[in-house]
Amino acid sequence: MKRWIVRFLIVLGIVTVSMPPAFILTIALLPLWSHIEAAYGIESVGHSGPADWCFELVYVLVVAMVGASFAAIMRRSKRRRAG
């Protein structure tokens, strides 16, 4: 049970830590979203900024990158302790 709680807290931490960078990156990619809307006709930019799907896409990618980085760091640390 303790291992489950630790893993849940790690995932919760990764999901929470990923929000600010995802928001900043979504806003920074505004020219890309405008290009996608102009080139493909997919609604990407509204009067209040990028569409929800833009943030969701960037958020999923950031969570995946942070999670993969955390997993690689943990794997490397386990190898150092074992070897």
mmCIF file of the N, C-alpha and C atoms, coordinates in Angstrom:
data_MODEL
# 
_entry.id   MODEL 
# 
loop_
_atom_site.group_PDB 
_atom_site.id 
_atom_site.type_symbol 
_atom_site.label_atom_id 
_atom_site.label_alt_id 
_atom_site.label_comp_id 
_atom_site.label_asym_id 
_atom_site.label_entity_id 
_atom_site.label_seq_id 
_atom_site.pdbx_PDB_ins_code 
_atom_site.Cartn_x 
_atom_site.Cartn_y 
_atom_site.Cartn_z 
_atom_site.occupancy 
_atom_site.B_iso_or_equiv 
_atom_site.pdbx_formal_charge 
_atom_site.auth_seq_id 
_atom_site.auth_comp_id 
_atom_site.auth_asym_id 
_atom_site.auth_atom_id 
_atom_site.pdbx_PDB_model_num 
ATOM 1   N N  . MET A 1 1  ? 0.824   -1.199 0.000   1.00 0.00 ? 1  MET A N  1 
ATOM 2   C CA . MET A 1 1  ? 0.000   0.000  0.000   1.00 0.00 ? 1  MET A CA 1 
ATOM 3   C C  . MET A 1 1  ? 0.863   1.255  0.000   1.00 0.00 ? 1  MET A C  1 
ATOM 4   N N  . LYS A 1 2  ? 1.948   1.245  0.731   1.00 0.00 ? 2  LYS A N  1 
ATOM 5   C CA . LYS A 1 2  ? 2.813   2.417  0.800   1.00 0.00 ? 2  LYS A CA 1 
ATOM 6   C C  . LYS A 1 2  ? 3.413   2.745  -0.571  1.00 0.00 ? 2  LYS A C  1 
ATOM 7   N N  . ARG A 1 3  ? 3.809   1.728  -1.309  1.00 0.00 ? 3  ARG A N  1 
ATOM 8   C CA . ARG A 1 3  ? 4.382   1.934  -2.639  1.00 0.00 ? 3  ARG A CA 1 
ATOM 9   C C  . ARG A 1 3  ? 3.374   2.596  -3.570  1.00 0.00 ? 3  ARG A C  1 
ATOM 10  N N  . TRP A 1 4  ? 2.094   2.219  -3.448  1.00 0.00 ? 4  TRP A N  1 
ATOM 11  C CA . TRP A 1 4  ? 1.033   2.801  -4.270  1.00 0.00 ? 4  TRP A CA 1 
ATOM 12  C C  . TRP A 1 4  ? 0.887   4.287  -3.970  1.00 0.00 ? 4  TRP A C  1 
ATOM 13  N N  . ILE A 1 5  ? 0.922   4.645  -2.692  1.00 0.00 ? 5  ILE A N  1 
ATOM 14  C CA . ILE A 1 5  ? 0.783   6.049  -2.295  1.00 0.00 ? 5  ILE A CA 1 
ATOM 15  C C  . ILE A 1 5  ? 1.951   6.874  -2.818  1.00 0.00 ? 5  ILE A C  1 
ATOM 16  N N  . VAL A 1 6  ? 3.157   6.335  -2.717  1.00 0.00 ? 6  VAL A N  1 
ATOM 17  C CA . VAL A 1 6  ? 4.343   7.049  -3.214  1.00 0.00 ? 6  VAL A CA 1 
ATOM 18  C C  . VAL A 1 6  ? 4.234   7.273  -4.713  1.00 0.00 ? 6  VAL A C  1 
ATOM 19  N N  . ARG A 1 7  ? 3.839   6.261  -5.452  1.00 0.00 ? 7  ARG A N  1 
ATOM 20  C CA . ARG A 1 7  ? 3.703   6.401  -6.909  1.00 0.00 ? 7  ARG A CA 1 
ATOM 21  C C  . ARG A 1 7  ? 2.614   7.411  -7.263  1.00 0.00 ? 7  ARG A C  1 
ATOM 22  N N  . PHE A 1 8  ? 1.507   7.377  -6.529  1.00 0.00 ? 8  PHE A N  1 
ATOM 23  C CA . PHE A 1 8  ? 0.433   8.340  -6.760  1.00 0.00 ? 8  PHE A CA 1 
ATOM 24  C C  . PHE A 1 8  ? 0.924   9.761  -6.526  1.00 0.00 ? 8  PHE A C  1 
ATOM 25  N N  . LEU A 1 9  ? 1.676   9.975  -5.449  1.00 0.00 ? 9  LEU A N  1 
ATOM 26  C CA . LEU A 1 9  ? 2.190   11.308 -5.151  1.00 0.00 ? 9  LEU A CA 1 
ATOM 27  C C  . LEU A 1 9  ? 3.209   11.772 -6.190  1.00 0.00 ? 9  LEU A C  1 
ATOM 28  N N  . ILE A 1 10 ? 4.008   10.854 -6.712  1.00 0.00 ? 10 ILE A N  1 
ATOM 29  C CA . ILE A 1 10 ? 4.964   11.200 -7.765  1.00 0.00 ? 10 ILE A CA 1 
ATOM 30  C C  . ILE A 1 10 ? 4.216   11.634 -9.025  1.00 0.00 ? 10 ILE A C  1 
ATOM 31  N N  . VAL A 1 11 ? 3.213   10.862 -9.414  1.00 0.00 ? 11 VAL A N  1 
ATOM 32  C CA . VAL A 1 11 ? 2.426   11.213 -10.606 1.00 0.00 ? 11 VAL A CA 1 
ATOM 33  C C  . VAL A 1 11 ? 1.708   12.545 -10.392 1.00 0.00 ? 11 VAL A C  1 
ATOM 34  N N  . LEU A 1 12 ? 1.138   12.738 -9.216  1.00 0.00 ? 12 LEU A N  1 
ATOM 35  C CA . LEU A 1 12 ? 0.469   13.995 -8.905  1.00 0.00 ? 12 LEU A CA 1 
ATOM 36  C C  . LEU A 1 12 ? 1.448   15.160 -8.985  1.00 0.00 ? 12 LEU A C  1 
ATOM 37  N N  . GLY A 1 13 ? 2.665   14.950 -8.496  1.00 0.00 ? 13 GLY A N  1 
ATOM 38  C CA . GLY A 1 13 ? 3.692   15.987 -8.570  1.00 0.00 ? 13 GLY A CA 1 
ATOM 39  C C  . GLY A 1 13 ? 4.074   16.309 -10.008 1.00 0.00 ? 13 GLY A C  1 
ATOM 40  N N  . ILE A 1 14 ? 4.248   15.281 -10.823 1.00 0.00 ? 14 ILE A N  1 
ATOM 41  C CA . ILE A 1 14 ? 4.617   15.482 -12.229 1.00 0.00 ? 14 ILE A CA 1 
ATOM 42  C C  . ILE A 1 14 ? 3.508   16.239 -12.956 1.00 0.00 ? 14 ILE A C  1 
ATOM 43  N N  . VAL A 1 15 ? 2.262   15.851 -12.721 1.00 0.00 ? 15 VAL A N  1 
ATOM 44  C CA . VAL A 1 15 ? 1.126   16.502 -13.374 1.00 0.00 ? 15 VAL A CA 1 
ATOM 45  C C  . VAL A 1 15 ? 1.020   17.964 -12.945 1.00 0.00 ? 15 VAL A C  1 
ATOM 46  N N  . THR A 1 16 ? 1.281   18.232 -11.668 1.00 0.00 ? 16 THR A N  1 
ATOM 47  C CA . THR A 1 16 ? 1.180   19.602 -11.151 1.00 0.00 ? 16 THR A CA 1 
ATOM 48  C C  . THR A 1 16 ? 2.338   20.469 -11.636 1.00 0.00 ? 16 THR A C  1 
ATOM 49  N N  . VAL A 1 17 ? 3.547   19.938 -11.596 1.00 0.00 ? 17 VAL A N  1 
ATOM 50  C CA . VAL A 1 17 ? 4.730   20.701 -12.006 1.00 0.00 ? 17 VAL A CA 1 
ATOM 51  C C  . VAL A 1 17 ? 4.694   21.012 -13.501 1.00 0.00 ? 17 VAL A C  1 
ATOM 52  N N  . SER A 1 18 ? 4.013   20.205 -14.273 1.00 0.00 ? 18 SER A N  1 
ATOM 53  C CA . SER A 1 18 ? 3.976   20.390 -15.724 1.00 0.00 ? 18 SER A CA 1 
ATOM 54  C C  . SER A 1 18 ? 3.034   21.498 -16.183 1.00 0.00 ? 18 SER A C  1 
ATOM 55  N N  . MET A 1 19 ? 2.131   21.945 -15.319 1.00 0.00 ? 19 MET A N  1 
ATOM 56  C CA . MET A 1 19 ? 1.143   22.944 -15.743 1.00 0.00 ? 19 MET A CA 1 
ATOM 57  C C  . MET A 1 19 ? 1.750   24.289 -16.137 1.00 0.00 ? 19 MET A C  1 
ATOM 58  N N  . PRO A 1 20 ? 2.568   24.933 -15.291 1.00 0.00 ? 20 PRO A N  1 
ATOM 59  C CA . PRO A 1 20 ? 3.108   26.243 -15.694 1.00 0.00 ? 20 PRO A CA 1 
ATOM 60  C C  . PRO A 1 20 ? 3.940   26.212 -16.979 1.00 0.00 ? 20 PRO A C  1 
ATOM 61  N N  . PRO A 1 21 ? 4.870   25.242 -17.136 1.00 0.00 ? 21 PRO A N  1 
ATOM 62  C CA . PRO A 1 21 ? 5.613   25.235 -18.406 1.00 0.00 ? 21 PRO A CA 1 
ATOM 63  C C  . PRO A 1 21 ? 4.724   24.991 -19.621 1.00 0.00 ? 21 PRO A C  1 
ATOM 64  N N  . ALA A 1 22 ? 3.699   24.160 -19.462 1.00 0.00 ? 22 ALA A N  1 
ATOM 65  C CA . ALA A 1 22 ? 2.790   23.897 -20.576 1.00 0.00 ? 22 ALA A CA 1 
ATOM 66  C C  . ALA A 1 22 ? 2.022   25.161 -20.957 1.00 0.00 ? 22 ALA A C  1 
ATOM 67  N N  . PHE A 1 23 ? 1.581   25.915 -19.959 1.00 0.00 ? 23 PHE A N  1 
ATOM 68  C CA . PHE A 1 23 ? 0.870   27.160 -20.237 1.00 0.00 ? 23 PHE A CA 1 
ATOM 69  C C  . PHE A 1 23 ? 1.779   28.155 -20.955 1.00 0.00 ? 23 PHE A C  1 
ATOM 70  N N  . ILE A 1 24 ? 2.984   28.333 -20.451 1.00 0.00 ? 24 ILE A N  1 
ATOM 71  C CA . ILE A 1 24 ? 3.935   29.282 -21.047 1.00 0.00 ? 24 ILE A CA 1 
ATOM 72  C C  . ILE A 1 24 ? 4.291   28.855 -22.471 1.00 0.00 ? 24 ILE A C  1 
ATOM 73  N N  . LEU A 1 25 ? 4.536   27.567 -22.662 1.00 0.00 ? 25 LEU A N  1 
ATOM 74  C CA . LEU A 1 25 ? 4.893   27.061 -23.990 1.00 0.00 ? 25 LEU A CA 1 
ATOM 75  C C  . LEU A 1 25 ? 3.730   27.209 -24.971 1.00 0.00 ? 25 LEU A C  1 
ATOM 76  N N  . THR A 1 26 ? 2.510   26.992 -24.503 1.00 0.00 ? 26 THR A N  1 
ATOM 77  C CA . THR A 1 26 ? 1.340   27.153 -25.376 1.00 0.00 ? 26 THR A CA 1 
ATOM 78  C C  . THR A 1 26 ? 1.227   28.587 -25.865 1.00 0.00 ? 26 THR A C  1 
ATOM 79  N N  . ILE A 1 27 ? 1.425   29.545 -24.967 1.00 0.00 ? 27 ILE A N  1 
ATOM 80  C CA . ILE A 1 27 ? 1.369   30.956 -25.354 1.00 0.00 ? 27 ILE A CA 1 
ATOM 81  C C  . ILE A 1 27 ? 2.538   31.294 -26.281 1.00 0.00 ? 27 ILE A C  1 
ATOM 82  N N  . ALA A 1 28 ? 3.710   30.748 -25.983 1.00 0.00 ? 28 ALA A N  1 
ATOM 83  C CA . ALA A 1 28 ? 4.884   31.016 -26.820 1.00 0.00 ? 28 ALA A CA 1 
ATOM 84  C C  . ALA A 1 28 ? 4.717   30.456 -28.236 1.00 0.00 ? 28 ALA A C  1 
ATOM 85  N N  . LEU A 1 29 ? 3.918   29.410 -28.361 1.00 0.00 ? 29 LEU A N  1 
ATOM 86  C CA . LEU A 1 29 ? 3.695   28.792 -29.673 1.00 0.00 ? 29 LEU A CA 1 
ATOM 87  C C  . LEU A 1 29 ? 2.525   29.418 -30.435 1.00 0.00 ? 29 LEU A C  1 
ATOM 88  N N  . LEU A 1 30 ? 2.085   30.587 -30.023 1.00 0.00 ? 30 LEU A N  1 
ATOM 89  C CA . LEU A 1 30 ? 0.964   31.257 -30.684 1.00 0.00 ? 30 LEU A CA 1 
ATOM 90  C C  . LEU A 1 30 ? 1.175   31.422 -32.193 1.00 0.00 ? 30 LEU A C  1 
ATOM 91  N N  . PRO A 1 31 ? 2.380   31.773 -32.663 1.00 0.00 ? 31 PRO A N  1 
ATOM 92  C CA . PRO A 1 31 ? 2.568   31.838 -34.123 1.00 0.00 ? 31 PRO A CA 1 
ATOM 93  C C  . PRO A 1 31 ? 2.324   30.487 -34.815 1.00 0.00 ? 31 PRO A C  1 
ATOM 94  N N  . LEU A 1 32 ? 2.713   29.398 -34.159 1.00 0.00 ? 32 LEU A N  1 
ATOM 95  C CA . LEU A 1 32 ? 2.455   28.073 -34.732 1.00 0.00 ? 32 LEU A CA 1 
ATOM 96  C C  . LEU A 1 32 ? 0.960   27.796 -34.807 1.00 0.00 ? 32 LEU A C  1 
ATOM 97  N N  . TRP A 1 33 ? 0.229   28.118 -33.737 1.00 0.00 ? 33 TRP A N  1 
ATOM 98  C CA . TRP A 1 33 ? -1.218  27.886 -33.750 1.00 0.00 ? 33 TRP A CA 1 
ATOM 99  C C  . TRP A 1 33 ? -1.895  28.743 -34.829 1.00 0.00 ? 33 TRP A C  1 
ATOM 100 N N  . SER A 1 34 ? -1.429  29.969 -35.008 1.00 0.00 ? 34 SER A N  1 
ATOM 101 C CA . SER A 1 34 ? -1.982  30.827 -36.059 1.00 0.00 ? 34 SER A CA 1 
ATOM 102 C C  . SER A 1 34 ? -1.713  30.245 -37.441 1.00 0.00 ? 34 SER A C  1 
ATOM 103 N N  . HIS A 1 35 ? -0.518  29.709 -37.624 1.00 0.00 ? 35 HIS A N  1 
ATOM 104 C CA . HIS A 1 35 ? -0.163  29.088 -38.908 1.00 0.00 ? 35 HIS A CA 1 
ATOM 105 C C  . HIS A 1 35 ? -1.030  27.859 -39.168 1.00 0.00 ? 35 HIS A C  1 
ATOM 106 N N  . ILE A 1 36 ? -1.238  27.041 -38.147 1.00 0.00 ? 36 ILE A N  1 
ATOM 107 C CA . ILE A 1 36 ? -2.077  25.846 -38.301 1.00 0.00 ? 36 ILE A CA 1 
ATOM 108 C C  . ILE A 1 36 ? -3.501  26.254 -38.687 1.00 0.00 ? 36 ILE A C  1 
ATOM 109 N N  . GLU A 1 37 ? -4.007  27.301 -38.057 1.00 0.00 ? 37 GLU A N  1 
ATOM 110 C CA . GLU A 1 37 ? -5.365  27.755 -38.372 1.00 0.00 ? 37 GLU A CA 1 
ATOM 111 C C  . GLU A 1 37 ? -5.445  28.277 -39.805 1.00 0.00 ? 37 GLU A C  1 
ATOM 112 N N  . ALA A 1 38 ? -4.449  29.050 -40.215 1.00 0.00 ? 38 ALA A N  1 
ATOM 113 C CA . ALA A 1 38 ? -4.462  29.615 -41.566 1.00 0.00 ? 38 ALA A CA 1 
ATOM 114 C C  . ALA A 1 38 ? -4.261  28.542 -42.630 1.00 0.00 ? 38 ALA A C  1 
ATOM 115 N N  . ALA A 1 39 ? -3.364  27.609 -42.377 1.00 0.00 ? 39 ALA A N  1 
ATOM 116 C CA . ALA A 1 39 ? -3.026  26.615 -43.390 1.00 0.00 ? 39 ALA A CA 1 
ATOM 117 C C  . ALA A 1 39 ? -4.043  25.486 -43.496 1.00 0.00 ? 39 ALA A C  1 
ATOM 118 N N  . TYR A 1 40 ? -4.584  25.046 -42.359 1.00 0.00 ? 40 TYR A N  1 
ATOM 119 C CA . TYR A 1 40 ? -5.430  23.855 -42.375 1.00 0.00 ? 40 TYR A CA 1 
ATOM 120 C C  . TYR A 1 40 ? -6.884  24.125 -41.995 1.00 0.00 ? 40 TYR A C  1 
ATOM 121 N N  . GLY A 1 41 ? -7.193  25.335 -41.566 1.00 0.00 ? 41 GLY A N  1 
ATOM 122 C CA . GLY A 1 41 ? -8.566  25.671 -41.219 1.00 0.00 ? 41 GLY A CA 1 
ATOM 123 C C  . GLY A 1 41 ? -9.034  25.073 -39.904 1.00 0.00 ? 41 GLY A C  1 
ATOM 124 N N  . ILE A 1 42 ? -8.106  24.619 -39.074 1.00 0.00 ? 42 ILE A N  1 
ATOM 125 C CA . ILE A 1 42 ? -8.456  24.066 -37.763 1.00 0.00 ? 42 ILE A CA 1 
ATOM 126 C C  . ILE A 1 42 ? -8.490  25.220 -36.773 1.00 0.00 ? 42 ILE A C  1 
ATOM 127 N N  . GLU A 1 43 ? -9.612  25.399 -36.099 1.00 0.00 ? 43 GLU A N  1 
ATOM 128 C CA . GLU A 1 43 ? -9.759  26.498 -35.138 1.00 0.00 ? 43 GLU A CA 1 
ATOM 129 C C  . GLU A 1 43 ? -8.729  26.348 -34.029 1.00 0.00 ? 43 GLU A C  1 
ATOM 130 N N  . SER A 1 44 ? -7.740  27.246 -34.017 1.00 0.00 ? 44 SER A N  1 
ATOM 131 C CA . SER A 1 44 ? -6.641  27.160 -33.064 1.00 0.00 ? 44 SER A CA 1 
ATOM 132 C C  . SER A 1 44 ? -6.500  28.392 -32.194 1.00 0.00 ? 44 SER A C  1 
ATOM 133 N N  . VAL A 1 45 ? -6.875  29.542 -32.721 1.00 0.00 ? 45 VAL A N  1 
ATOM 134 C CA . VAL A 1 45 ? -6.696  30.784 -31.984 1.00 0.00 ? 45 VAL A CA 1 
ATOM 135 C C  . VAL A 1 45 ? -8.026  31.529 -31.966 1.00 0.00 ? 45 VAL A C  1 
ATOM 136 N N  . GLY A 1 46 ? -8.441  31.890 -30.760 1.00 0.00 ? 46 GLY A N  1 
ATOM 137 C CA . GLY A 1 46 ? -9.659  32.667 -30.603 1.00 0.00 ? 46 GLY A CA 1 
ATOM 138 C C  . GLY A 1 46 ? -9.327  34.054 -30.097 1.00 0.00 ? 46 GLY A C  1 
ATOM 139 N N  . HIS A 1 47 ? -10.348 34.782 -29.693 1.00 0.00 ? 47 HIS A N  1 
ATOM 140 C CA . HIS A 1 47 ? -10.135 36.145 -29.202 1.00 0.00 ? 47 HIS A CA 1 
ATOM 141 C C  . HIS A 1 47 ? -9.418  36.154 -27.854 1.00 0.00 ? 47 HIS A C  1 
ATOM 142 N N  . SER A 1 48 ? -9.441  35.031 -27.137 1.00 0.00 ? 48 SER A N  1 
ATOM 143 C CA . SER A 1 48 ? -8.799  34.985 -25.816 1.00 0.00 ? 48 SER A CA 1 
ATOM 144 C C  . SER A 1 48 ? -7.533  34.143 -25.796 1.00 0.00 ? 48 SER A C  1 
ATOM 145 N N  . GLY A 1 49 ? -6.994  33.821 -26.965 1.00 0.00 ? 49 GLY A N  1 
ATOM 146 C CA . GLY A 1 49 ? -5.745  33.064 -27.022 1.00 0.00 ? 49 GLY A CA 1 
ATOM 147 C C  . GLY A 1 49 ? -5.935  31.720 -27.703 1.00 0.00 ? 49 GLY A C  1 
ATOM 148 N N  . PRO A 1 50 ? -4.959  30.838 -27.522 1.00 0.00 ? 50 PRO A N  1 
ATOM 149 C CA . PRO A 1 50 ? -5.030  29.515 -28.157 1.00 0.00 ? 50 PRO A CA 1 
ATOM 150 C C  . PRO A 1 50 ? -6.243  28.713 -27.682 1.00 0.00 ? 50 PRO A C  1 
ATOM 151 N N  . ALA A 1 51 ? -6.717  27.836 -28.539 1.00 0.00 ? 51 ALA A N  1 
ATOM 152 C CA . ALA A 1 51 ? -7.858  26.989 -28.215 1.00 0.00 ? 51 ALA A CA 1 
ATOM 153 C C  . ALA A 1 51 ? -7.468  25.975 -27.136 1.00 0.00 ? 51 ALA A C  1 
ATOM 154 N N  . ASP A 1 52 ? -8.473  25.382 -26.518 1.00 0.00 ? 52 ASP A N  1 
ATOM 155 C CA . ASP A 1 52 ? -8.230  24.412 -25.451 1.00 0.00 ? 52 ASP A CA 1 
ATOM 156 C C  . ASP A 1 52 ? -7.380  23.242 -25.931 1.00 0.00 ? 52 ASP A C  1 
ATOM 157 N N  . TRP A 1 53 ? -7.627  22.784 -27.158 1.00 0.00 ? 53 TRP A N  1 
ATOM 158 C CA . TRP A 1 53 ? -6.901  21.619 -27.623 1.00 0.00 ? 53 TRP A CA 1 
ATOM 159 C C  . TRP A 1 53 ? -5.400  21.913 -27.751 1.00 0.00 ? 53 TRP A C  1 
ATOM 160 N N  . CYS A 1 54 ? -5.046  23.167 -27.999 1.00 0.00 ? 54 CYS A N  1 
ATOM 161 C CA . CYS A 1 54 ? -3.635  23.535 -28.090 1.00 0.00 ? 54 CYS A CA 1 
ATOM 162 C C  . CYS A 1 54 ? -2.959  23.348 -26.731 1.00 0.00 ? 54 CYS A C  1 
ATOM 163 N N  . PHE A 1 55 ? -3.609  23.861 -25.684 1.00 0.00 ? 55 PHE A N  1 
ATOM 164 C CA . PHE A 1 55 ? -3.062  23.695 -24.344 1.00 0.00 ? 55 PHE A CA 1 
ATOM 165 C C  . PHE A 1 55 ? -3.012  22.223 -23.963 1.00 0.00 ? 55 PHE A C  1 
ATOM 166 N N  . GLU A 1 56 ? -4.071  21.484 -24.257 1.00 0.00 ? 56 GLU A N  1 
ATOM 167 C CA . GLU A 1 56 ? -4.115  20.072 -23.889 1.00 0.00 ? 56 GLU A CA 1 
ATOM 168 C C  . GLU A 1 56 ? -3.018  19.276 -24.587 1.00 0.00 ? 56 GLU A C  1 
ATOM 169 N N  . LEU A 1 57 ? -2.781  19.562 -25.852 1.00 0.00 ? 57 LEU A N  1 
ATOM 170 C CA . LEU A 1 57 ? -1.716  18.877 -26.587 1.00 0.00 ? 57 LEU A CA 1 
ATOM 171 C C  . LEU A 1 57 ? -0.352  19.176 -25.973 1.00 0.00 ? 57 LEU A C  1 
ATOM 172 N N  . VAL A 1 58 ? -0.076  20.439 -25.734 1.00 0.00 ? 58 VAL A N  1 
ATOM 173 C CA . VAL A 1 58 ? 1.215   20.819 -25.156 1.00 0.00 ? 58 VAL A CA 1 
ATOM 174 C C  . VAL A 1 58 ? 1.347   20.245 -23.751 1.00 0.00 ? 58 VAL A C  1 
ATOM 175 N N  . TYR A 1 59 ? 0.273   20.249 -22.980 1.00 0.00 ? 59 TYR A N  1 
ATOM 176 C CA . TYR A 1 59 ? 0.297   19.716 -21.615 1.00 0.00 ? 59 TYR A CA 1 
ATOM 177 C C  . TYR A 1 59 ? 0.640   18.232 -21.608 1.00 0.00 ? 59 TYR A C  1 
ATOM 178 N N  . VAL A 1 60 ? 0.004   17.467 -22.481 1.00 0.00 ? 60 VAL A N  1 
ATOM 179 C CA . VAL A 1 60 ? 0.291   16.032 -22.561 1.00 0.00 ? 60 VAL A CA 1 
ATOM 180 C C  . VAL A 1 60 ? 1.753   15.802 -22.938 1.00 0.00 ? 60 VAL A C  1 
ATOM 181 N N  . LEU A 1 61 ? 2.261   16.583 -23.884 1.00 0.00 ? 61 LEU A N  1 
ATOM 182 C CA . LEU A 1 61 ? 3.662   16.429 -24.290 1.00 0.00 ? 61 LEU A CA 1 
ATOM 183 C C  . LEU A 1 61 ? 4.623   16.796 -23.157 1.00 0.00 ? 61 LEU A C  1 
ATOM 184 N N  . VAL A 1 62 ? 4.318   17.857 -22.427 1.00 0.00 ? 62 VAL A N  1 
ATOM 185 C CA . VAL A 1 62 ? 5.180   18.269 -21.309 1.00 0.00 ? 62 VAL A CA 1 
ATOM 186 C C  . VAL A 1 62 ? 5.133   17.222 -20.203 1.00 0.00 ? 62 VAL A C  1 
ATOM 187 N N  . VAL A 1 63 ? 3.958   16.706 -19.880 1.00 0.00 ? 63 VAL A N  1 
ATOM 188 C CA . VAL A 1 63 ? 3.851   15.666 -18.856 1.00 0.00 ? 63 VAL A CA 1 
ATOM 189 C C  . VAL A 1 63 ? 4.648   14.437 -19.277 1.00 0.00 ? 63 VAL A C  1 
ATOM 190 N N  . ALA A 1 64 ? 4.561   14.056 -20.542 1.00 0.00 ? 64 ALA A N  1 
ATOM 191 C CA . ALA A 1 64 ? 5.318   12.901 -21.030 1.00 0.00 ? 64 ALA A CA 1 
ATOM 192 C C  . ALA A 1 64 ? 6.819   13.143 -20.927 1.00 0.00 ? 64 ALA A C  1 
ATOM 193 N N  . MET A 1 65 ? 7.268   14.344 -21.270 1.00 0.00 ? 65 MET A N  1 
ATOM 194 C CA . MET A 1 65 ? 8.700   14.651 -21.192 1.00 0.00 ? 65 MET A CA 1 
ATOM 195 C C  . MET A 1 65 ? 9.192   14.692 -19.754 1.00 0.00 ? 65 MET A C  1 
ATOM 196 N N  . VAL A 1 66 ? 8.425   15.305 -18.861 1.00 0.00 ? 66 VAL A N  1 
ATOM 197 C CA . VAL A 1 66 ? 8.822   15.371 -17.451 1.00 0.00 ? 66 VAL A CA 1 
ATOM 198 C C  . VAL A 1 66 ? 8.805   13.966 -16.845 1.00 0.00 ? 66 VAL A C  1 
ATOM 199 N N  . GLY A 1 67 ? 7.785   13.185 -17.169 1.00 0.00 ? 67 GLY A N  1 
ATOM 200 C CA . GLY A 1 67 ? 7.706   11.805 -16.673 1.00 0.00 ? 67 GLY A CA 1 
ATOM 201 C C  . GLY A 1 67 ? 8.847   10.950 -17.167 1.00 0.00 ? 67 GLY A C  1 
ATOM 202 N N  . ALA A 1 68 ? 9.177   11.071 -18.446 1.00 0.00 ? 68 ALA A N  1 
ATOM 203 C CA . ALA A 1 68 ? 10.294  10.302 -18.995 1.00 0.00 ? 68 ALA A CA 1 
ATOM 204 C C  . ALA A 1 68 ? 11.620  10.731 -18.377 1.00 0.00 ? 68 ALA A C  1 
ATOM 205 N N  . SER A 1 69 ? 11.775  12.022 -18.145 1.00 0.00 ? 69 SER A N  1 
ATOM 206 C CA . SER A 1 69 ? 13.001  12.505 -17.506 1.00 0.00 ? 69 SER A CA 1 
ATOM 207 C C  . SER A 1 69 ? 13.114  11.982 -16.081 1.00 0.00 ? 69 SER A C  1 
ATOM 208 N N  . PHE A 1 70 ? 12.007  12.013 -15.351 1.00 0.00 ? 70 PHE A N  1 
ATOM 209 C CA . PHE A 1 70 ? 12.008  11.504 -13.985 1.00 0.00 ? 70 PHE A CA 1 
ATOM 210 C C  . PHE A 1 70 ? 12.334  10.013 -13.966 1.00 0.00 ? 70 PHE A C  1 
ATOM 211 N N  . ALA A 1 71 ? 11.743  9.255  -14.886 1.00 0.00 ? 71 ALA A N  1 
ATOM 212 C CA . ALA A 1 71 ? 12.005  7.814  -14.950 1.00 0.00 ? 71 ALA A CA 1 
ATOM 213 C C  . ALA A 1 71 ? 13.472  7.538  -15.271 1.00 0.00 ? 71 ALA A C  1 
ATOM 214 N N  . ALA A 1 72 ? 14.050  8.315  -16.183 1.00 0.00 ? 72 ALA A N  1 
ATOM 215 C CA . ALA A 1 72 ? 15.465  8.123  -16.537 1.00 0.00 ? 72 ALA A CA 1 
ATOM 216 C C  . ALA A 1 72 ? 16.362  8.449  -15.352 1.00 0.00 ? 72 ALA A C  1 
ATOM 217 N N  . ILE A 1 73 ? 16.040  9.502  -14.628 1.00 0.00 ? 73 ILE A N  1 
ATOM 218 C CA . ILE A 1 73 ? 16.833  9.861  -13.447 1.00 0.00 ? 73 ILE A CA 1 
ATOM 219 C C  . ILE A 1 73 ? 16.740  8.770  -12.390 1.00 0.00 ? 73 ILE A C  1 
ATOM 220 N N  . MET A 1 74 ? 15.548  8.255  -12.162 1.00 0.00 ? 74 MET A N  1 
ATOM 221 C CA . MET A 1 74 ? 15.373  7.189  -11.173 1.00 0.00 ? 74 MET A CA 1 
ATOM 222 C C  . MET A 1 74 ? 16.109  5.925  -11.589 1.00 0.00 ? 74 MET A C  1 
ATOM 223 N N  . ARG A 1 75 ? 16.068  5.577  -12.874 1.00 0.00 ? 75 ARG A N  1 
ATOM 224 C CA . ARG A 1 75 ? 16.773  4.399  -13.370 1.00 0.00 ? 75 ARG A CA 1 
ATOM 225 C C  . ARG A 1 75 ? 18.273  4.546  -13.178 1.00 0.00 ? 75 ARG A C  1 
ATOM 226 N N  . ARG A 1 76 ? 18.792  5.736  -13.504 1.00 0.00 ? 76 ARG A N  1 
ATOM 227 C CA . ARG A 1 76 ? 20.220  6.001  -13.370 1.00 0.00 ? 76 ARG A CA 1 
ATOM 228 C C  . ARG A 1 76 ? 20.628  5.925  -11.899 1.00 0.00 ? 76 ARG A C  1 
ATOM 229 N N  . SER A 1 77 ? 19.806  6.436  -11.008 1.00 0.00 ? 77 SER A N  1 
ATOM 230 C CA . SER A 1 77 ? 20.135  6.427  -9.592  1.00 0.00 ? 77 SER A CA 1 
ATOM 231 C C  . SER A 1 77 ? 20.100  4.993  -9.031  1.00 0.00 ? 77 SER A C  1 
ATOM 232 N N  . LYS A 1 78 ? 19.183  4.163  -9.526  1.00 0.00 ? 78 LYS A N  1 
ATOM 233 C CA . LYS A 1 78 ? 19.136  2.770  -9.095  1.00 0.00 ? 78 LYS A CA 1 
ATOM 234 C C  . LYS A 1 78 ? 20.392  2.018  -9.537  1.00 0.00 ? 78 LYS A C  1 
ATOM 235 N N  . ARG A 1 79 ? 20.839  2.294  -10.758 1.00 0.00 ? 79 ARG A N  1 
ATOM 236 C CA . ARG A 1 79 ? 22.060  1.645  -11.259 1.00 0.00 ? 79 ARG A CA 1 
ATOM 237 C C  . ARG A 1 79 ? 23.268  2.021  -10.449 1.00 0.00 ? 79 ARG A C  1 
ATOM 238 N N  . ARG A 1 80 ? 23.353  3.276  -10.060 1.00 0.00 ? 80 ARG A N  1 
ATOM 239 C CA . ARG A 1 80 ? 24.494  3.730  -9.251  1.00 0.00 ? 80 ARG A CA 1 
ATOM 240 C C  . ARG A 1 80 ? 24.490  3.068  -7.884  1.00 0.00 ? 80 ARG A C  1 
ATOM 241 N N  . ARG A 1 81 ? 23.307  2.924  -7.296  1.00 0.00 ? 81 ARG A N  1 
ATOM 242 C CA . ARG A 1 81 ? 23.223  2.290  -5.971  1.00 0.00 ? 81 ARG A CA 1 
ATOM 243 C C  . ARG A 1 81 ? 23.532  0.807  -6.043  1.00 0.00 ? 81 ARG A C  1 
ATOM 244 N N  . ALA A 1 82 ? 23.097  0.155  -7.146  1.00 0.00 ? 82 ALA A N  1 
ATOM 245 C CA . ALA A 1 82 ? 23.301  -1.283 -7.281  1.00 0.00 ? 82 ALA A CA 1 
ATOM 246 C C  . ALA A 1 82 ? 24.735  -1.617 -7.702  1.00 0.00 ? 82 ALA A C  1 
ATOM 247 N N  . GLY A 1 83 ? 25.346  -0.748 -8.442  1.00 0.00 ? 83 GLY A N  1 
ATOM 248 C CA . GLY A 1 83 ? 26.634  -1.099 -9.013  1.00 0.00 ? 83 GLY A CA 1 
ATOM 249 C C  . GLY A 1 83 ? 27.741  -0.375 -8.400  1.00 0.00 ? 83 GLY A C  1 
# 
